[in-house]
Structures are given as C-alpha cells and as structure tokens.
Amino acid sequence: MKHNRRPLVIGMLSAALGVAGSLLASNLLPERQELQQPLPHNLASSDRQLKTSMGALFGSNYVPGNRVETLVNGIQIFPSMLRAIREARQTISFETYIYWRGDIASEFAEALSIKARQGLSVKVLLDWVGSVPMDEALIQRMQDSGVEVVRFRPITWYTVDRVNNRTHRKLLIVDGRVGFSGGVGIADEWNGDARSPDEWRDNHYRVEGPATAELQAAFAEHWIEATGELLLGDRFFPEIPHAGDHAAQVVISSTHQRNVMHLMLMTALASAKKNIRIATPYFVPDELIRRQLLEARIRGVDVQIIVPGPQTDARIVRKASRHLWGELLQAGVKISEYQPTFFHCKLVVVDDVWTSIGSTNIDDRALRLNDEANINLFDPRFASTQIALFEKDAATSKPYTFSQWENRSANEKFSDWLSSLARSQI
C-alpha cells in the first residue's frame, strides 16, 4: 500500500519556512531598547561623579598613564601603523571591518607577512562581510608566510542567527604595548590627505600606556570566539609603564551587551551644559537620541553636527539621515555637510572636556547591531585638540538650514522618507 507523502512534505516545508522566517526576523527587527525616554540632566559634565559613574557602567574604569596621539588622514595614519608593525618584537593583533585591495592593502599584507616569517605571532581577524571585496591573493600571501588570518562570523548554519552582528572594531595592538583605534579601513580610499574625492577624511589614534591592555582584551574576546584560542601571558598582556598623562576608558560593545554604546552616548549628551560637537559619517539617530539632543537645546546647549556632503559611500544613509533633520534644525541644532571628500571621522565632544573616539557611528547599526570599540577621555587638553580638528572640518562644510529642509522637492521628500524605513539596518 502506497502512503501519501504529501502532508509530510508540506509539514516539513512549513517548518523550514518557519525557522527561516524566525531567523530573518531576529536579524532584521530593531534591537530592544533598555531606555524608554531621554536621560535627565542630573550629572553635569563638570561633576566628578559623572566620570566615576561612566567608568563603572560602560567598560573599563578610566585608566591613568596613557599617551593618546591623534593621526589625521591616511598620510599620517598608515605610516604610523606600518612603523609599529615593522618594529614589533613578539606579537601583532589586528582586527578590522574593512580590508579591501590596492597599494596600501598590499603594503600591510607584506609588512605582516615579513613579521610572521621572522617568527612573531601575527593574528589578523577580518570581518566576513566587511572584507568581502578583499583581494584573496593578499590573504593567501599572508597565510603562506605564517600569518593567522581568520574571518569573523562567516555565514554558516550555526552563525546564521548572528549574521547581522558584525565586528566593526578597528584595532591594532603591537607587543601588547602600542595600540591603534579609530575609523580607518585598510584600503586606498583612505590614503592621502583628503585633498580630493579620492582621499577620504578620517582620524585614527595611537595609544601607549596601560589602556592598551584593554584594546588587547577587546581583540582577545573576538579571537577566542573565532578560533577557540585564549590569549594569555606577557607576550600579549605585559606589564605596561605609564607613557603619558591621559586617563582613558576603553568601551566595547559586543554580542551580549549591544546597547552599551547607546547608553554611553545618551549619558554624555544628558550631561552637556554648554556644547555638543558630533562628527560622524552615518548620522541616523533614533528617536531617543533626537529627543536627548532636543532637550539639550532646551537647556541652551549649542549642538553642532558634521556629516558627509555630496561625496558619500552610502546615498541611502544620507537620505535616511536627512529625513530626520526637521525638528533638530527647527530647534537650532547646526548640521553641516562636509564638501571636499567623503567624511568618515567619528568624534563626540561634550562641554570641551569629554571626548569619545573610535569606530562607533550614530546609527542603529553601530549602536545596537555591530561590535564596536571606543576610547573616552575626560581631558580638556585632549578635547581642545579634537575641537581644533572639528572646527577645521566645519570651515570646509556647508551649513544645512531648516528652510532648505522644508523646501526639498516632493521627490526628495519621498525618497528621503523611503530610505528612512531601512534605518534600523543602516
């Protein structure tokens, strides 16, 4: 007797579609928010308790004894990173979202390969999505030389639930003593000095001192997930003497603490008394961040934001961002669009005293989906150096007015709105 297999097949297909739908929803639906409303202005930026609270809540405490050097554009960033690699004596830990192709990508691959051939431990962790455009010959060259090259969270059956959670961290740690972090990717687009649309504008930071161990720990967290190897010992975590007078806090977001960057940003914005300066390539703030900025304006805080202008690598982000500007512009928030080239700097300065630098953008992808790494400093002298860079960038940016926003064409308004529907993913 022949059994009718059709109901069984339909049942299996339905179950498979249900699983696929659940996985799709888990990756595409917005992440849950801990906060339900803006934070009150209880602790001002000048209050010593703010530093203590932020140190306790959002990662490491403020570690004293560091020297944090600002590197401006590829013309300074890449030589400093390559020099550190070439001077390495024991270990190199390198994690990045973007590693593409071109002259600078090849130069990094060769420098890392040379150190591996010399017998150093050279570990390279590349985000699987961000490194898709990478020249595979570069990976082969490094691996042939003994570099451990690993792709972070490749798409497999056991990682499909986290396919939307990428590492966006940019970390280079040499001998456990010198660290780099910021916004730069390994690609020719960042090379040069932002003199033309072919040379992107960005900042990166070189760190010496005890805070470097926190950067190494951030790398080690992802390395053990990707490989099962736990980094231990003084090759990776040596005793580090004080190298300067910067107290630095390293803040990381990861799979089990996604909203830490969002909470940190909201806390900083709520503390502002005088001014807030934000530089970001992707400004798609959620409702809570917009309300926090509006409440700062009610307190009389001057808010300045620099975003990319016509030169951008993601037009949908620019349009989705612009859809949200109306109430901010009407409240007196100053938004300017950088003109010379693509603007990729990531910087927040509050009241000329608190600064946050690193990989985090002001959008849902950075604040709730990606794994990020930032460095915070309560330091007026360091803040002044970042403000000088901010003001220089503002001078080559074009202010965008509320009148311009209101008078967009019907087509622009519609496409801006349509783009904004994807804001939980961009």
N, C-alpha and C positions, 0 to 999 in steps of 0.2 A: 504494500500500500504506500502510495506516494504522499508524503507530508507536504502541506502548503507552507513554504518557507517565507512567503511574502510578509506576513506580520512580523516575523523575527527580523527581517532585513529592515523594515520600516522602523521598528523599535530601536535597532542599533544605530540607524541613521539619525533618528531623533535625538538619541543620547549623545552622539558625536556632535550634532549641531548645538545641543545644549551646552556641552563643555566648551565648544569653540566660542559660543556667544558669551559665556561667563568669562572666559579669558579675555575676549575683546573688550568687554565692559570693564573688567578690572584694570586694563591698561589705558582705556580712553576716558573713563569717567574722572571728573576732578577729584583730587585728593581731599580727604576730610580736613576741616579746619578746626584747630583747638579753640582759637579766639572766635568770639561771636560779635564783638564790637571793638572799636578803637580803644587803645590803652589810655588811661587818664594821665595827665601831666603831673604825676606825683613826685617823680625824681627828676630834677633838672640835670643837665649835662655837667654842671659845676658841683653837683653833690657827690661826695666821696663814696656814698653808699651805692651809687649807680655803678661805679666800676666794680665794687665788691659783688654786687648782685649779678652783673653780666658775667663776671668771672666764674661765679658759682653755677650759673644757669646754662651757659652756652659754650661749653667746651672746656679748654684748659683755663686755669687762672692766668692772670697777667704775669708772665714770666720775665723777670728783670735781666738786664745784662746783654741785650742784643744790639746789633747794628743792622739797620734796615736801609738799604741803598735803592734809590729809585732809578730804574733803567727806562729810558724813553725811546720808543720805536726800535725796530729791528737793528738799526745801526749801532745801538748800544746793547740791546738785549742779547742778540745772538753771539757776538764776540765774548761777552761775559760768561754766558753759559758754556760755550765751547772751551774757553780757557779753563773753567773749573773742571770740565770733563778731562781735558788733557793733563791737568795737574793732579788728577785722582791717584791715590796710592792703594786703596783697598776695595772700596765699594762704590757703585753708582746705582741709584734707584731713580727710575724715570717713568713718570705716568703722564699721559696726555690724552685729550679728547681728539684733537686734530693732529695727524701726521700724514701729510699728503705726498707731494712729489716736487721735483725741481732741484735747483742747486743747493739750497740750504738744507733740504731733506737729505740729500746725498752727503753733504758735509757732516751732518750729525751722525748719519749711519757709519761713515768712515771713522769718525772720532771714537764712537762707541766700540766699533769693531777692533780698533787698534788696542784699546784698553783691555778688551776681553782676551785678545791674543797675548797680552802681557801677563795674563793670569788673574786679573781682577774679577770680582763678582760684578757682572753688569746685568741688571734686570730692567727690562722695558715692558711696561704694561700699557697697551693701546686699547682705547675703547673700540669695540667691534663696529659700532655704527659710524663713529667719527672718523675712523681710519679706513673706511671702505674705499675712498679714492686713492689710497696709498699705492705706490709702485711696489708690487710684490717682490721685485728684484732686490729692493732695499732690505726687506725682511730676510730674504734668502742670504744676502751678503752678511748681515749681522749674525744670523744663526750659524752660518758656516764658520764664523770667527769665534763662536762660543758665547755670543750674547743670548741670554734667555729672553726671547720675545714671546709675549703671551697676549692674546686678545681677550678683553674683559667682557664677560657675559655674551658670548656668541649665542645665536638663536639655536636652541636645541629643545627637545621635548621637556627637559627638566628646568629650563630657564624661560620658557615662553611667558610665564606669569610676570616676569620682570623685564620683558623686552623693552618696555618704555622707561625703565630706570637705568640711565647711563651714567658712567663716570665722566663728569665734565671738569674734573680737577686737572690742574696743570702743576705738576710737582717734579722738581729735580733736586735730589739730595746726594751730595758727594762726600764720601767718607764719614757720613753721619754728622758732619760739622758745618757744611755750607749748603744752604737751601735756596731754591728759587720758586716763586709762585707769582701768579698774575693772570693776564689774559691771553698771552701769545700762543699761537699754534705753530707747528713746525711745517712751514710752507712759504714759498717765495712771496705770497701776498703780503706777508709781514716784513719782508726785507726792505731796507732803505730807511728813509727819514720822513715819511708822509709828505713827500713833495709832489705827488701826483696820484691819480686814482689807482695806480698800480702798486702803491706803497701804503698799506693800511696804517692807521694811527692807533697805537696801543702803549700801555705801560706794563712793566714787569718788575719784580722786586727780588733783590738778592739779600738773603738773611744769614748773618753769622751770629752764633751765640746759642744759649740753651733752648730757645724756641725751635731750633732746627730739629730737635728730637721729636717735637710734636708733628712736624711735617713728615718725618720718617715714620712715625706711628700711623699717620693717615695713609701713607703708601703701604705699610705693612698690613693694615686692615684689608685692603683690596687684594694684596698679593696672596694672603692666605686663602681668601675666598676663591681666587682664580687658580691657585696651584696646590693648596694644602700645605704649603711650607710656611712655618712660623719663623720670622726673622728675629734672632736673638744674638746677644753677645756684643762686645765692644767694637766689633767691626761696623755694626750698624748703629749701636747706641753707646758711643764713647762718652766719657766724662768731658763736658764742654765748658771751658772757662768763659767768663764774661768777655764780650767783644765790643760792647758799647753801652749806651745808657738808655736804650729804648726798652720799655716794658711792653711785651707783645702777647696777645692772646690768639691762639690758633683755633678757629672754629670750623668744624667739618659737619656736613650733613651726609647721612648715609641711609641705607635701606630701612633701618628701624627707628630713625629719628629725622624724618624728612623735613618736618616743619621748623626745625631749629633755626634755619636762616630767615624764615619769615618772622618768627618770634623775635629774633635778634634785631632785625630791621625795624619792626614795629616799636620795640623798646627804645631804640635810638631815636627814631622820629618823634616819639612821645616826649623825649627829654629836651627837645630843642627849645631854646628861649629866643635866639637871635636869627639864626640862619641855617638852612639845609642846602647843601650842594650835592647833586646827583649827576654822575656821568655814567651812561650805560648804552650799549649798542642795541639792547632789546628792552624797551620800556612798555610793558603791557601789564600795568599794576591791577591787582584785583580790587574789589570794592572796598575791602578793609584798608588797604594801603592808600587808596584815593581819599577815603574818609579821614585817615590819620593825617594826610597832608593838608586837607581842608581844615581840620581842627588846628593844625599848626598855623595856618594863615589867620584863623580867628584870633589866635594869641598874638598876632603881629609878626610872626616868623617870616623872614624873607626866604622864599623857596626858588632855587634856580636848578634847571634840569637841562643837560646837553644830551641830545640824541643824534643819530645819523641823519643826514640830509638826503639828497638825491642819490648819492653813492652808498649803496647798501647791498648786502648779500642776501637779503630776505625782504622782498617788497611786501609780502603778506603781513609781516610783522610791523612794518612801518605803517601800513594802512590800518591794521587792527589797533595799533597804538593810538593813531590819530583819532579814531572813533571815540576814544575815552577822554580826550583832552578838554572837552567843552567846559564842564564845571570847574576844572582846575584853572583853566585860563581865565574864566569869569571871576574866580576868586583871587586872581592876582599871581598865580604860580607862573613863573617865567620859563617858557620852554623855547630852546634854541636848537636849530638844526645845523650840525657841522657840515661845512661845504667842501673843503679841499679833497677829501677822500673818505673811504669808509671808516667810521669812528667806532673803535672796539674797546675803548677804555671802560673799566669798571671801578667806580670810586664813589664813596659816600663820605661826606664830611659834615659833621654837626657842630655848630657853635665854635668853629675854629679850634676845636680841642679833640674831638673823637673822629677817628678815621677808620674806614673799613676798605680793604683792598683784597683782590683775589680773583676768583673765577666766576662769582655769582652775578647773574643779571637780575633785572627787576621784572620778572615774569613768572608765570606758574611753573614752567618747565624747570627753571633754576631753583625756585623757592619750594617746590613740592615734589618734583619728579627726579631731578638729577642728584647725583652725589657731588658735592661741591667742597671747596676749601677756601677760607678767607683768613686774613690776618687783621686783627683790630688793634688799634693803639689809642690810648688816652695821652696825647702828647702834643702840646701846642706847636712845638718847633717842627715836628714832622708834619702836622696838619698844614702849617704855613707853606711847606714845600709843595704839597699837593694842591693847595689853593692857588699857588702861583701857576701851576700847570693848568688847572681848571680855568683860570682867568685868561690864559693864553689861548686855550681852545675856544673859550667863549668869544674871544675877539675875532675869530675866523668862523663864527657860527652866525646864522641868520635867525633873529627872533621871529617866532610864530605868534600871531595875535589872535585874540578871540574873534575879531572881525573877519580875519582870513578863515577861521574855522567855520563861522556862521555862513560865509559866502561861498563855501565849496559848491561845486556843481552837483546837480541831482545824481549824476552818475558816480561822482566821487563819494558822496554820502552813502550811496547804496553799496558800493564796493568796499568802503571802509567798514560799514556795518556787517556785510557778509564775511569779511575777513575776521572780524572780531568774534564770530561764532566759534572759531577754532582756537580761541585764546587759551583754553586750558591745556593745549598741546604745543604752543609756540612760545 
